[in-house]
Amino acid sequence: MANSFSGLTAYVNEDRFGRAFWTEALMRNDVMPFVVKDGLPIPGVKNDSIDLAKLSATATIADGSTCVGDLDKDNDTVISKGTTINLKKGFISGVICPHDGFETYYTAQGMPAGQHYKGLGVWQAPLMAEINRHIAKRLALNFWQGNQSGDTWTYDGWIDQLLAANMGSAVIGTATPTDGGSAGTDAAGVFNICEALVAAAMTSVDFGQDIMDGNVYIVMNAQNREFMRINYQRRYGLQMPEIAVGLTGLQNNSFGTFLMPGTRIPVELQQGVPQSTIIMSRKKNQVLAFDLESDFTNVEVGMDQYNENMWWKLRMKVGGGWQALDTNNVKYWGPAS
């Protein structure tokens, strides 16, 4: 005779919860949205390098008390060669053997029946999602900081080029950014750094006008964004987002773009920016040239000719640069070289 006991504690459903991987790469690629918003994306580039055009003009004032017969006052408008963007081809790939590690107790339940695999069953989607996260993380770091340990291509990121330019007076300070100290008044406090960047840029007529027109941005990573909030709170006793346009509180996307208090300057977050560096630049200054944007998002997957190994690959062509690296276009806090 069978007895039924309804009071037993239910066990975890292995088929449901056994497919929840712990993932290592959590940083998505936030570079392309940033470039579209504040930089200059240049798609459709097949060449190995492109030259950006630079427009300049003069407008000197002459005496106008009499009629003028000669209109040529040397107020020339000139289109000249600007920055050269060098593009590099990159390739990322890997091979996965369905027989190696996918027939254990944990994963066997999701694999297709038989030994002639054409895929990885239920494991293929989460596996490719994790690969995509790692690709996105690697691309974001390369675009900002250049090639990383393990990379075999040579790519100069925006930070590489910034340090190589020896920016002189454009460097406002070099100490490691902090939360401003107990009173929030330390010069290396992130909010204090942003104030110093604005003050320095205001000494340039063109840079200062762009600040007034909302044509300037500040970019930092998420750690410095949190330091900025703490710094502001220690100085003024308020949560910074409470008075920032578009944010009503810390629970309302406090890590999204916001305007620096008292200005029209958006503060952008980019995880590829080193913790040592906070940049203020005129918009459209940072350039990213590439063939197709979809090259960075389409990972091809297939089986080899023997239907033994599953392969995946990503191929792209890309180059980054700055329209102008000088004190009239960029101010930053960080290493001088």
Secondary structure, 3 states (H helix, E strand, C coil): CCCCCCCCCCCCCHHHHCCCCCCCCCCCCCHHHHHHHHCEEECCCCCCEEEEEEEEECCCCCCCCCCCCCCCCCCCEEEEEEEEEECEEEEEEEEECCCCCCCCHHHHCCCCCCCCCCCCHHHHHHHHHHHHHHHHHHHHHHHHHCCCCCCCCCCCCHHHHHHHCCCHHHEEECCCCECCCCCCCCCCEHHHHHHHHHHHHCCCHHHHHHHHCCCEEEEECHHHHHHHHHHHHHHHCCCHHHHCCCCCCCCCCCCCCEECCCCCCEEEECCCCCCCCEEEEECCCEEEEECCHHHHCCCEEEECCCCCCEEEEEEEEEEEEECCCCCCCEEEECCCC
